[in-house]
Amino acid sequence: MAKTSAIERNRKRQALAKRYAAKRAELKAIARDTDRPVEERFAAQLKLADLPRNSAPNRVRNRCEVTGRPRAFYRKLKMSRIALRELANSGMIPGMVKSSW
């Protein structure tokens, strides 16, 4: 199990990223628009830099929903390989069986 503080920090980052997503997208669109004047684009860049760092979506870490483990994460299942194996071996995931050959 991961540290509770690390899991909570990541949840805070997810909430911030969600809250600032629209504003961030709007400022990025202004900054990338070559038809706008340079001063306006530069002002958008400065406003973008003033946003909280943890509101950037790339700072959010994919973590296992079951254990909070940050590595070996399957996006489709939203869990780590270890949690997946334990649940599969106990028969909690329908249709998944342990392979043998």
C-alpha positions, -999 to 999 in steps of 0.1 A, spaced: 0 0 0 13 34 -9 17 63 16 -16 80 22 0 114 19 12 106 -17 -23 93 -26 -39 124 -12 -14 147 -29 -22 131 -62 -60 135 -56 -54 172 -49 -35 175 -82 -64 158 -100 -89 182 -85 -67 212 -94 -62 200 -130 -99 195 -134 -107 230 -119 -82 249 -141 -86 228 -173 -109 252 -191 -88 283 -182 -55 265 -192 -70 254 -225 -82 290 -233 -48 305 -224 -29 279 -245 -52 286 -275 -44 323 -272 -7 317 -269 -6 294 -299 -27 316 -322 -3 332 -347 -30 356 -359 -30 375 -326 -5 402 -317 27 392 -300 19 412 -269 -14 394 -264 2 360 -269 30 369 -244 5 381 -219 -13 347 -222 20 329 -216 25 349 -184 -10 342 -172 -4 305 -179 28 306 -159 9 322 -130 -14 292 -127 -6 267 -99 20 242 -110 -1 213 -96 -30 223 -119 -10 210 -149 -24 176 -161 10 161 -167 18 164 -129 -10 139 -121 4 104 -116 -15 73 -126 -20 53 -95 -37 20 -87 -73 25 -75 -69 -5 -51 -35 0 -36 -22 34 -47 9 19 -63 23 44 -88 42 19 -111 32 -10 -133 -2 7 -139 -27 -7 -165 -47 23 -178 -76 2 -191 -82 -14 -157 -69 15 -135 -49 -9 -113 -14 -22 -109 -2 -56 -121 1 -69 -85 -35 -59 -75 -47 -73 -109 -30 -106 -102 -44 -109 -67 -79 -102 -78 -77 -125 -107 -63 -154 -86 -91 -149 -61 -117 -150 -89 -129 -115 -85 -124 -105 -122 -150 -123 -145 -135 -142 -174 -99 -139 -162 -81 -171 -154 -45 -179 -146 -27 -190 -177 -10 -224 -179 8 -241 -207 
